[in-house]
């Protein structure tokens, strides 16, 4: 055996998965693995890239691990000693700091101290942006300095004036598609270098120190573009805006921010070349005089969501502690692509937040923007903040609702500041409906609008409320772009999943439950209480169960919306039926069909619940879960995440129905898993999910196995016996291995069960509770085995009846 093989053998460890040098030491020490083990391995890879060294460093007949070496050097401030000096010179200090800090945090000894993958992605993007900014400086091209970009990493974006003149036939009128304060805009076909090719090269250079040479070898791309020719002005605003646009847009990369494809500065010609938005700008669709196709309510909300995403990116994208405040958000600066996707444009007035500034406020005497969109606090006091953009966006939101410009005479006649103060008045008075664009209000009957065109009440309420908050008079009252985005997405969800026919007034629910009287309380949990009630409709009197969510927490509202969505879209005889809902006066109430016998956990110790009845209940639960997992739908897969006996309801006929979908997830059928923070009820949720954060359909299968076991044994998964807590699943595992499962079967049904039925049942339970999720059965297989267990029991019971009858005849 040679020395290399001997060294390699010393690195091998038995019964542990993974590669030496990358393996999480916590896993090696304890044998337990989680998704944070992968984070450790990623940290090693990051240090490999940073230090240009392998994870295992062979030194003679010995070896060292890069992770240990890098950690010790980082902690002592000597990490640079491990990095090639030429490579270190290329690194921007901020980029180096972020990348090394991220790699170090991945290697933390305690898993809880290691970052999540989404946090790592954000950090790496920041490191890349810092490096990109460092390698792509924008020259301070003021009067008296050179206008050439040669030698910079923006050189590839320069487009010769002769090419632009040729494309526009020397800026012929027929090519002009717009005009503004600072310039004219032309549409033309133009050849240019693909910015994406260059950026991909820079990304490789940053991560792997690969030299990108001979940019001229890249192929030019021909496409329709928008060409903005800047006016020459005495106040230099055009020139300043030109430089600002280059600086801002070369720092931005987002689908809802317009892309800068190139520029030209030759003589007095300052020209910017953007991607072309085939559906023009948003203001083309306002004012009531447009001959273009009217935008539906859903289209309008989606456009607003796109703008909110772009704005959130500008306000939260951090590069050297710098964020971007646009300063001129308005309908004329929102462009619409071929598929009606919205992109924020015109960054000529935009400002970076100063580096290392603790507060988010810029103070300036140079107030800029468009009057009716202008933040009043910024206008009066010179306080420029992210919230200044939010105010402007709020004005756009009300333009979209009304179909009118912010400075329409109908508004300025009442208030010179335009639509915002008028909208605030309507909202305060409860008359916001009067502002809706007449093209949207094709009413079908009182208070209910056409689903396909106008806003339904829930969507209108959600949209108007967030728009109102955006145009608050003071900056401190306004929401962040992230919150605006979330609320607009809720408004869209309400519109695309209309529930008007199911809406029940708060007055009716209070009447049905005697104002939520304690005598009507039939259940309660962490986020809500359930009341029994009686409502009257065209079909007579109906008994219902009303779940009233506690408080106004975002968690409660999310669970409310999730439950409504699933119960609306996934209807099955073994899924609890939705009767209606209420969302008035900060109340969130879901109204279900009433399950007269209550929840399954109440009957586990009931001897009147025979083995045959129990098997049928098991089959019902499995049937409902099979439907949710995609057994009979073309929709997404629903992972319940909290299958347990208290969440199984029983009606008069002992038919079981799955309920409580507040923490459920809908995933695409082609997805095998999602990663999140484990949730559910201890004892029922998949331990593999709890340890790793990997959620799959098999996690529900484990929970189903626990419920089946409870039904068999007539007890809850947790019991306190002899002064301690006993876990039923652990007890079952021991008895199953010993072949004595019969000893833990509920004594009230033990004598009823056919041996073949018990064998089939315990086999499927064992498979459901398998520690490896790959070994667990599908819902369809569980159903098949449960039906076999029922068939064996029915044959056994029929045989006993026949034997009894024959004995009677013989006697």
C-alpha positions in Angstrom: 0.0 0.0 0.0 1.5 3.4 -1.0 1.7 6.4 1.3 -1.1 8.3 -0.4 -3.5 5.3 0.0 -2.4 4.9 3.7 -3.2 8.6 4.4 -6.5 8.2 2.6 -7.4 5.2 4.7 -6.7 7.2 7.9 -9.4 9.6 6.7 -12.1 7.0 6.4 -14.7 6.6 9.1 -17.4 3.9 9.3 -21.1 4.4 9.6 -20.9 8.2 8.8 -22.0 9.7 5.5 -20.3 12.5 3.8 -16.8 13.5 2.7 -14.0 14.2 5.1 -13.2 17.9 5.3 -16.7 18.9 4.4 -18.6 16.9 7.0 -20.4 18.6 9.9 -18.5 17.7 13.1 -21.7 17.8 15.1 -23.0 15.0 12.8 -19.8 13.1 13.2 -20.0 13.4 17.0 -23.7 12.7 17.5 -24.8 10.8 14.4 -27.7 13.3 14.0 -28.1 15.3 10.9 -30.1 18.4 9.9 -30.1 20.9 7.0 -27.6 22.9 9.0 -25.1 20.1 8.3 -25.3 21.1 4.6 -24.7 24.7 5.7 -21.4 23.6 7.3 -20.3 21.9 4.1 -21.2 25.0 2.1 -19.0 27.1 4.5 -16.1 24.8 3.6 -16.7 25.3 -0.1 -16.8 29.1 0.4 -13.4 29.0 2.1 -12.1 26.8 -0.7 -13.1 29.4 -3.3 -11.8 32.3 -1.1 -8.4 30.7 -0.2 -7.9 28.6 -3.4 -7.1 25.6 -1.2 -8.7 22.2 -0.9 -10.8 21.1 2.1 -8.1 18.6 3.1 -4.6 19.8 3.1 -2.0 17.0 2.8 1.2 17.8 4.7 3.7 15.0 4.3 2.2 12.0 5.9 -0.2 14.1 7.9 -3.1 16.3 7.0 -5.0 19.4 8.2 -8.6 20.5 7.5 -9.1 23.8 5.8 -12.2 24.5 8.0 -10.1 24.4 11.2 -7.3 26.4 9.6 -9.6 29.1 8.2 -11.5 29.4 11.4 -8.4 30.0 13.5 -7.0 32.5 11.0 -10.3 34.4 10.8 -10.6 34.6 14.6 -7.1 35.9 14.9 -7.5 38.4 12.1 -5.0 36.6 9.9 -7.3 35.2 7.2 -5.5 37.2 4.5 -2.4 35.0 5.0 -4.2 32.1 3.4 -5.2 34.0 0.3 -3.1 34.5 -2.8 -1.8 38.1 -2.8 -2.7 38.8 -6.4 -6.3 37.6 -5.8 -6.6 39.6 -2.6 -5.7 42.7 -4.4 -8.7 42.2 -6.7 -11.1 42.0 -3.8 -13.1 45.0 -2.6 -12.8 45.2 1.2 -16.5 45.1 1.7 -16.9 42.1 -0.6 -14.1 40.3 1.2 -15.5 41.1 4.6 -19.0 39.8 3.7 -17.8 36.6 2.0 -15.3 35.6 4.8 -17.8 36.5 7.6 -20.5 34.4 5.9 -18.2 31.4 5.4 -17.1 31.6 9.1 -20.7 31.7 10.3 -21.4 28.6 8.3 -18.8 26.7 10.3 -20.1 27.6 13.8 -20.0 24.7 16.2 -23.6 25.2 17.3 -26.0 24.5 14.5 -28.5 27.1 15.8 -25.8 29.7 15.2 -25.4 28.9 11.6 -27.3 31.0 9.1 -30.2 29.6 6.9 -29.6 29.2 3.2 -31.8 32.2 2.3 -29.7 34.4 4.6 -26.5 33.1 2.9 -27.9 33.9 -0.6 -28.6 37.5 0.5 -25.1 37.8 1.9 -23.4 36.4 -1.2 -25.5 38.7 -3.4 -24.3 41.7 -1.3 -20.6 40.5 -1.7 -21.1 40.2 -5.4 -22.7 43.6 -5.7 -19.9 45.3 -3.7 -17.3 43.6 -6.0 -19.3 44.6 -9.1 -19.5 48.2 -8.0 -15.8 48.1 -7.3 -15.0 46.8 -10.8 -17.6 49.0 -12.6 -16.9 52.6 -11.4 -18.9 55.4 -13.0 -16.5 58.2 -13.7 -17.4 61.6 -12.1 -17.9 63.1 -15.6 -18.4 66.7 -14.7 -17.6 69.7 -16.9 -13.9 69.8 -17.7 -13.2 66.1 -17.4 -12.9 63.4 -20.1 -16.1 61.9 -21.3 -14.4 58.7 -22.4 -15.1 55.4 -20.6 -12.1 53.6 -22.0 -10.4 51.5 -19.4 -13.5 51.2 -17.3 -15.8 48.2 -17.0 -18.6 50.3 -18.6 -16.8 50.5 -21.9 -18.9 47.7 -23.4 -22.1 49.8 -22.8 -20.9 52.7 -24.9 -22.8 52.9 -28.2 -21.5 55.1 -31.0 -23.6 58.1 -31.9 -23.5 57.1 -35.6 -25.2 53.8 -34.8 -28.0 55.6 -32.9 -28.5 58.2 -35.6 -28.7 55.4 -38.2 -31.3 53.5 -36.2 -33.5 56.5 -35.7 -32.8 58.2 -39.1 -31.2 61.1 -37.3 -33.9 61.2 -34.6 -36.8 61.4 -37.1 -40.2 62.3 -35.8 -41.7 59.0 -36.9 -39.5 57.2 -34.3 -40.4 59.5 -31.4 -42.7 57.8 -28.9 -42.6 60.2 -26.0 -41.4 63.5 -24.6 -40.7 64.8 -21.1 -39.1 67.5 -19.1 -35.6 66.2 -19.7 -35.7 64.6 -23.0 -37.4 62.8 -26.0 -37.8 59.1 -26.3 -37.5 57.1 -29.6 -38.2 53.5 -30.5 -35.8 51.8 -32.9 -33.9 48.6 -33.8 -30.3 48.7 -32.6 -27.3 46.5 -32.2 -25.6 46.3 -28.8 -23.5 44.1 -26.6 -25.6 41.8 -24.4 -25.1 43.1 -20.9 -26.0 39.7 -19.4 -23.0 38.1 -21.2 -20.7 40.6 -19.6 -22.2 40.3 -16.2 -21.9 36.5 -16.2 -18.3 36.9 -17.0 -17.8 39.3 -14.1 -19.6 36.8 -11.8 -17.2 34.1 -12.7 -14.3 36.5 -12.2 -15.4 37.4 -8.8 -15.9 33.9 -7.6 -13.1 32.0 -9.4 -10.6 34.7 -10.4 -11.1 34.0 -14.1 -9.8 36.7 -16.5 -12.3 37.9 -19.0 -10.6 39.3 -22.1 -11.4 40.5 -25.6 -14.9 41.8 -25.0 -15.1 42.3 -28.7 -15.4 38.6 -29.2 -18.9 38.7 -27.7 -21.6 38.8 -30.3 -23.8 41.9 -30.6 -27.5 41.5 -30.2 -30.2 43.2 -32.2 -33.4 44.2 -30.5 -36.1 46.9 -30.3 -34.9 49.5 -27.8 -36.1 52.8 -26.3 -33.6 55.6 -26.9 -33.8 58.7 -24.6 -32.1 61.8 -25.9 -31.3 64.2 -23.0 -32.1 67.9 -23.5 -29.2 70.4 -22.9 -30.3 72.7 -20.1 -28.7 75.6 -18.4 -29.3 74.2 -14.9 -27.4 71.0 -15.8 -30.3 68.9 -14.6 -30.2 66.9 -17.8 -26.5 66.1 -17.5 -26.9 65.2 -13.8 -29.8 63.0 -14.5 -27.9 61.3 -17.3 -25.0 60.4 -15.0 -27.4 59.4 -12.2 -29.3 57.0 -14.5 -26.0 55.3 -15.5 -24.9 55.0 -11.9 -28.2 53.7 -10.6 -29.1 51.3 -13.4 -25.7 49.7 -13.6 -26.1 49.0 -9.9 -29.6 47.5 -10.3 -30.7 44.1 -11.6 -34.3 43.2 -11.0 -37.2 42.1 -13.3 -39.3 45.1 -12.2 -36.5 47.7 -12.8 -36.0 48.8 -16.4 -32.7 47.6 -17.8 -30.0 50.0 -19.2 -28.6 48.5 -22.4 -26.1 51.2 -23.3 -25.4 54.9 -23.5 -23.7 57.5 -25.7 -22.0 60.8 -24.7 -20.4 62.5 -27.7 -20.2 66.2 -27.9 -23.6 67.7 -26.7 -25.3 64.4 -27.2 -26.2 62.5 -24.0 -28.3 59.4 -24.9 -29.5 56.5 -22.8 -30.6 53.2 -24.4 -33.1 51.0 -22.4 -35.0 47.8 -23.0 -38.2 48.6 -24.9 -41.6 48.3 -23.1 -44.0 47.2 -25.8 -47.2 48.3 -23.9 -45.9 51.8 -23.1 -46.2 53.5 -19.8 -49.0 53.2 -17.2 -50.2 56.7 -17.8 -51.3 55.7 -21.2 -54.2 53.8 -19.5 -55.5 56.6 -17.3 -57.7 59.6 -17.9 -60.7 57.9 -19.5 -59.7 59.0 -23.1 -57.4 56.1 -24.0 -58.4 54.1 -27.0 -56.3 51.2 -25.7 -57.8 48.0 -24.1 -59.1 48.7 -20.7 -57.2 47.1 -17.9 -59.1 44.7 -15.7 -58.9 44.9 -11.9 -56.7 41.8 -11.7 -54.3 43.3 -14.2 -54.2 46.5 -12.3 -53.4 44.7 -9.0 -50.7 42.7 -10.7 -49.1 45.8 -12.1 -49.1 47.4 -8.7 -47.6 44.2 -7.2 -44.7 44.4 -9.8 -44.1 48.1 -8.8 -44.1 47.1 -5.1 -41.5 44.4 -5.8 -39.3 46.8 -7.7 -39.6 49.4 -5.0 -38.9 46.9 -2.2 -35.7 45.9 -4.1 -34.6 49.5 -4.3 -35.3 50.2 -0.6 -33.7 47.0 0.8 -30.9 46.2 -1.7 -27.8 47.0 0.4 -24.4 47.7 -1.2 -21.9 49.4 1.1 -24.9 50.4 3.3 -26.5 52.3 0.3 -30.1 52.1 -0.7 -31.9 53.9 -3.5 -34.7 56.4 -3.1 -36.3 56.9 -6.5 -37.8 60.4 -5.8 -40.2 60.3 -8.8 -42.5 57.3 -8.6 -45.5 58.1 -10.9 -47.6 56.5 -13.5 -45.6 58.0 -16.3 -42.4 56.4 -14.9 -43.9 52.9 -14.8 -43.4 50.9 -18.0 -45.4 47.9 -19.2 -43.8 44.9 -21.0 -45.3 42.6 -23.5 -47.0 40.5 -20.8 -48.1 43.6 -18.8 -45.2 43.2 -16.4 -44.4 46.5 -14.8 -40.9 48.1 -14.6 -39.9 51.2 -12.7 -38.0 53.7 -15.0 -36.5 57.2 -15.0 -33.8 57.3 -12.3 -32.6 60.8 -13.1 -33.7 62.2 -9.8 -32.8 59.1 -7.7 -30.5 59.3 -4.7 -28.3 56.8 -2.9 -28.5 56.8 0.8 -25.0 57.9 2.1 -22.6 55.2 3.2 -22.6 54.3 6.9 -25.6 56.6 7.7 -27.5 55.2 10.6 -30.8 56.9 9.9 -32.8 56.4 6.7 -33.2 60.1 6.2 -31.6 62.5 3.7 -32.0 66.2 4.3 -32.0 68.4 1.3 -33.1 71.9 0.2 -33.3 70.8 -3.4 -36.8 69.4 -3.5 -37.4 67.3 -6.6 -40.3 65.2 -8.0 -43.7 65.7 -9.5 -46.0 67.9 -7.5 -49.2 65.8 -7.0 -47.1 62.7 -6.2 -44.7 64.6 -3.9 -44.5 63.5 -0.2 -45.8 66.5 1.8 -43.4 66.1 4.6 -40.4 65.9 2.2 -41.8 69.0 0.4 -42.1 71.0 3.6 -39.1 69.9 5.6 -36.7 68.5 3.1 -36.8 65.1 4.8 -36.2 62.5 2.1 -36.9 58.9 3.1 -38.0 55.6 1.6 -41.5 56.6 2.9 -41.3 59.5 0.3 -41.4 56.9 -2.4 -44.2 55.1 -0.6 -46.4 58.2 -0.6 -45.9 58.6 -4.4 -46.7 54.9 -4.9 -49.9 55.4 -2.9 -50.9 58.1 -5.3 -50.4 55.7 -8.2 -52.5 53.1 -6.3 -55.4 55.5 -6.2 -54.9 56.4 -9.9 -55.2 52.7 -10.7 -58.4 52.4 -8.6 -60.0 55.5 -10.1 -58.7 55.3 -13.7 -57.9 59.1 -13.4 -54.7 61.1 -13.2 -53.7 62.4 -9.8 -54.1 66.0 -11.0 -57.5 65.4 -12.6 -59.7 68.6 -12.2 -62.2 66.5 -10.3 -59.6 66.2 -7.5 -57.7 69.5 -7.8 -61.0 71.4 -7.6 -61.4 70.0 -4.1 -57.8 70.1 -3.1 -54.8 71.5 -5.0 -52.7 68.5 -3.9 -54.8 66.3 -6.1 -56.0 62.7 -5.6 -54.3 61.8 -2.2 -56.2 64.1 0.2 -59.4 63.4 -1.6 -58.8 59.6 -1.3 -58.1 60.0 2.4 -61.4 61.8 2.9 -63.4 59.1 1.0 -61.7 56.4 3.0 -62.4 58.1 6.3 -66.0 58.6 5.4 -66.4 55.1 4.1 -67.2 56.2 0.6 -64.2 54.9 -1.2 -66.4 53.0 -3.6 -67.4 56.3 -5.2 -63.8 56.6 -6.5 -63.8 53.3 -8.5 -63.2 53.6 -12.2 -66.7 53.3 -13.9 -65.2 50.8 -16.3 -64.7 48.4 -13.4 -68.1 48.7 -11.7 -70.3 46.4 -13.7 -72.5 45.6 -10.8 -74.3 42.3 -10.8 -76.4 43.2 -7.7 -76.0 45.4 -4.7 -72.6 45.5 -3.1 -71.2 42.7 -5.3 -69.2 43.4 -8.4 -68.4 41.3 -11.4 -65.7 38.8 -10.5 -64.1 38.9 -13.9 -63.8 42.7 -14.1 -64.5 44.8 -11.0 -63.2 44.4 -7.5 -65.1 42.2 -5.1 -65.6 43.7 -1.6 -62.7 41.9 0.1 -60.2 42.8 -2.6 -61.4 46.4 -2.6 -61.1 46.6 1.2 -57.6 45.2 1.3 -56.4 47.4 -1.6 -58.0 50.6 -0.4 -56.7 50.1 3.1 -53.0 49.8 2.1 -53.3 52.6 -0.4 -54.7 54.8 2.3 -51.8 54.0 4.6 -49.3 54.9 1.8 -50.7 58.4 1.5 -50.6 59.2 5.2 -49.6 62.8 5.8 -46.6 61.9 8.0 -43.8 59.5 7.0 -43.9 57.6 10.3 -47.5 56.4 9.5 -46.6 54.9 6.2 -45.8 51.2 5.7 -42.7 49.7 4.1 -42.6 48.5 0.5 -42.4 44.9 1.8 -45.7 45.4 3.7 -47.3 47.1 0.8 -46.3 44.1 -1.4 -47.8 41.6 1.0 -51.1 43.5 1.3 -51.5 43.9 -2.5 -50.9 40.1 -2.9 -53.7 39.6 -0.4 -56.0 41.9 -2.4 -55.1 39.8 -5.5 -55.8 36.6 -3.7 -59.2 37.8 -2.6 -60.0 38.8 -6.2 -58.8 35.6 -7.8 -60.6 33.4 -5.2 -64.0 35.1 -5.0 -65.9 34.3 -1.8 -68.7 36.9 -1.8 -71.3 34.2 -1.9 -69.9 32.8 1.3 -69.5 36.0 3.3 -71.5 36.1 6.5 -71.9 39.3 8.4 -70.5 39.7 11.9 -74.0 40.6 13.1 -75.3 37.2 11.9 -72.5 35.3 13.5 -72.9 37.1 16.8 -76.6 36.4 16.6 -76.0 32.7 15.9 -73.5 32.3 18.8 -75.3 34.7 21.2 -72.4 37.1 20.9 -69.8 34.3 21.4 -71.4 33.2 24.6 -69.2 30.8 26.7 -72.1 28.3 26.7 -71.7 27.9 22.9 -67.9 27.3 23.1 -67.1 23.8 21.8 -63.3 24.1 21.4 -60.3 26.4 21.7 -56.6 26.5 20.7 -53.6 28.8 20.5 -55.0 31.0 17.7 -58.8 30.7 18.0 -61.9 29.5 19.7 -64.7 27.5 18.1 -68.4 28.2 18.8 -71.5 26.2 17.9 -74.3 28.3 16.4 -77.4 28.3 14.3 -77.9 30.4 11.2 -81.1 30.8 9.1 -81.0 30.9 5.3 -83.2 29.9 2.3 -82.8 26.2 3.3 -84.0 26.8 6.8 -82.0 26.6 10.0 -78.5 25.1 10.0 -76.1 24.3 12.8 -72.6 25.6 12.2 -69.2 25.8 13.9 -67.6 29.2 13.9 -63.8 29.5 14.5 -63.0 32.9 15.8 -59.3 33.7 15.4 -57.7 35.6 18.3 -56.2 39.1 17.9 -54.9 40.8 14.8 -51.6 39.0 14.5 -50.1 38.5 11.0 -49.9 34.8 11.9 -53.6 34.6 12.6 -54.5 36.4 9.3 -52.1 34.2 7.3 -53.8 31.1 8.8 -57.2 32.5 8.1 -56.4 33.1 4.4 -54.7 29.7 4.0 -57.7 27.9 5.5 -60.1 29.7 3.3 -58.1 29.0 0.1 -57.8 25.3 0.8 -61.4 24.8 1.8 -62.6 26.7 -1.2 -60.5 24.8 -3.7 -60.3 21.3 -2.2 -63.8 19.9 -1.6 -64.2 16.2 -0.6 -66.6 14.2 1.6 -63.7 13.6 4.1 -62.7 17.3 4.2 -64.7 19.6 6.5 -67.1 21.7 4.5 -66.8 25.5 4.4 -70.1 27.3 5.1 -68.8 30.9 5.0 -66.5 33.4 6.6 -66.3 36.9 8.1 -63.6 39.5 8.0 -65.3 42.6 9.5 -64.1 45.0 12.3 -60.7 43.2 12.6 -62.6 39.9 13.1 -61.4 36.8 11.2 -63.9 34.0 11.5 -64.2 30.8 9.5 -67.6 29.0 9.5 -67.7 25.3 8.9 -70.3 22.6 8.7 -71.1 21.3 12.1 -69.7 17.9 13.0 -72.2 16.7 15.7 -70.0 14.1 17.3 -67.0 16.4 17.7 -63.3 15.3 17.4 -62.0 11.8 17.2 -59.8 12.1 20.3 -63.0 12.0 22.5 -63.9 8.5 21.3 -60.6 6.7 21.5 -61.6 5.0 24.8 -65.2 4.5 23.8 -66.0 0.7 23.7 -69.1 1.4 21.6 -66.8 2.5 18.8 -66.3 -1.0 17.4 -63.3 -2.2 15.4 -65.3 -2.1 12.2 -66.3 1.5 12.9 -62.7 2.4 13.7 -61.5 0.9 10.4 -64.1 2.9 8.5 -62.9 6.1 10.2 -59.3 5.2 9.3 -60.3 4.7 5.7 -62.1 8.1 5.7 -59.0 9.9 7.0 -56.8 8.2 4.5 -59.2 9.0 1.7 -59.3 12.7 2.6 -55.5 12.8 2.8 -55.2 10.9 -0.5 -57.3 13.6 -2.1 -55.1 16.4 -0.6 -52.0 14.7 -1.8 -53.2 14.8 -5.3 -55.0 11.4 -5.7 -58.0 12.9 -7.4 -57.1 16.5 -8.3 -55.2 18.4 -11.0 -54.4 21.1 -8.4 -51.3 21.5 -6.2 -50.5 19.1 -3.4 -51.7 20.1 0.0 -49.4 19.0 2.9 -51.6 19.3 6.0 -48.7 19.5 8.5 -50.9 18.8 11.6 -52.8 15.5 11.1 -53.9 14.4 14.6 -56.9 13.0 16.3 -58.2 16.4 17.6 -58.2 17.6 13.9 -60.4 14.7 12.8 -64.1 15.5 13.2 -67.0 13.0 13.2 -70.6 13.6 12.0 -73.8 11.8 13.0 -73.0 8.9 10.7 -69.4 8.5 12.1 -68.0 9.8 8.8 -64.6 11.4 9.5 -63.5 14.8 8.1 -60.1 16.4 8.2 -60.1 19.9 9.6 -57.8 22.8 10.7 -55.7 23.8 7.6 -54.2 26.9 9.1 -50.6 25.8 8.8 -51.0 23.7 5.7 -48.9 24.3 2.6 -49.8 24.0 -1.1 -46.9 22.9 -3.3 -46.6 22.0 -7.0 -47.0 18.4 -7.9 -43.5 18.3 -9.4 -42.0 19.4 -6.1 -40.6 16.6 -3.8 -40.1 18.7 -0.7 -40.0 22.2 0.8 -37.7 23.5 3.5 -39.1 25.4 6.4 -39.0 25.6 10.2 -40.7 22.5 11.4 -44.2 22.9 12.8 -47.1 20.8 13.9 -47.9 19.0 17.2 -45.3 17.2 19.2 -45.8 13.4 19.1 -47.6 13.6 15.7 -45.1 15.4 13.5 -42.5 13.5 11.5 -39.2 13.5 13.5 -37.2 13.6 10.3 -39.0 16.8 9.4 -38.4 18.2 12.8 -34.7 17.4 12.6 -34.0 18.5 9.1 -36.7 21.0 8.1 -37.4 19.0 4.9 -41.2 18.8 4.6 -42.7 16.1 2.2 -46.0 14.3 1.8 -44.4 11.5 3.8 -44.4 13.8 6.8 -48.3 13.6 6.7 -48.0 9.9 6.4 -46.1 9.7 9.6 -48.8 11.7 11.4 -51.5 9.5 9.9 -49.6 6.5 11.3 -49.8 8.0 14.8 -53.5 8.5 14.5 -54.1 5.0 13.2 -52.1 3.7 16.2 -54.2 5.8 18.6 -57.4 4.3 17.1 -56.0 0.8 17.6 -54.7 1.3 21.1 -57.5 3.5 22.4 -55.2 6.1 23.8 -53.5 9.4 22.8 -49.9 9.4 21.6 -48.9 10.9 25.0 -49.9 9.4 28.3 -48.7 10.0 31.8 -48.2 6.7 33.6 -46.3 5.8 36.8 -45.3 9.4 37.2 -43.8 9.8 33.8 -44.7 10.5 30.2 -45.1 7.5 27.9 -44.9 7.9 24.1 -47.2 5.5 22.3 -45.1 5.2 19.2 -42.1 4.0 21.2 -44.3 1.5 23.0 -45.6 0.2 19.6 -42.1 -0.2 18.2 -41.1 -2.4 21.1 -44.2 -4.6 21.0 -44.0 -4.8 17.2 -40.4 -6.1 17.3 -41.4 -8.6 20.0 -44.5 -9.7 18.1 -46.8 -8.7 21.0 -48.8 -5.8 19.5 -52.0 -7.5 20.7 -51.1 -6.6 24.3 -51.4 -2.9 23.6 -54.7 -3.0 21.6 -57.5 -1.2 23.3 -59.1 -3.8 25.6 -62.6 -2.6 24.6 -62.1 -4.0 21.1 -59.4 -6.6 21.6 -61.6 -9.6 21.5 -63.4 -8.3 18.3 -60.4 -8.1 16.0 -59.7 -10.8 13.5 -56.0 -11.9 13.6 -55.6 -11.2 9.8 -57.2 -7.8 10.2 -54.8 -6.9 13.1 -51.8 -8.2 11.1 -52.7 -6.1 8.0 -53.4 -3.0 10.2 -50.2 -3.2 12.3 -48.1 -3.7 9.1 -49.4 -0.5 7.5 -49.0 1.4 10.8 -45.4 0.2 11.1 -44.7 1.4 7.5 -46.2 4.8 8.1 -44.0 5.3 11.2 -40.8 4.2 9.5 -37.9 6.5 10.4 -36.8 6.7 6.7 -39.4 8.7 4.8 -38.5 6.8 1.6 -39.8 3.6 3.2 -43.2 5.1 4.1 -46.2 4.2 1.9 -48.3 6.5 -0.3 -51.8 7.4 0.8 -53.2 5.1 -2.0 -51.2 2.2 -0.5 -52.4 3.0 3.0 -56.0 3.0 1.7 -55.5 -0.3 0.0 -54.1 -2.0 3.1 -56.8 -0.5 5.4 -59.5 -1.8 3.1 -57.9 -5.2 3.2 -58.0 -5.0 7.0 -61.7 -4.1 6.9 -62.4 -7.0 4.4 -60.6 -9.5 6.7 -62.6 -8.2 9.6 -66.0 -8.3 7.8 -65.3 -11.9 6.7 -64.3 -12.9 10.2 -67.4 -11.2 11.7 -69.7 -12.8 9.1 -68.2 -16.2 9.9 -68.7 -15.8 13.6 -72.4 -14.8 13.0 -72.9 -17.9 10.8 -71.3 -20.1 13.4 -73.5 -18.7 16.1 -76.6 -19.2 14.0 -75.6 -22.8 13.2 -75.0 -23.5 16.8 -78.4 -22.2 17.7 -80.0 -24.4 15.0 -78.1 -27.5 16.2 -79.2 -26.9 19.7 
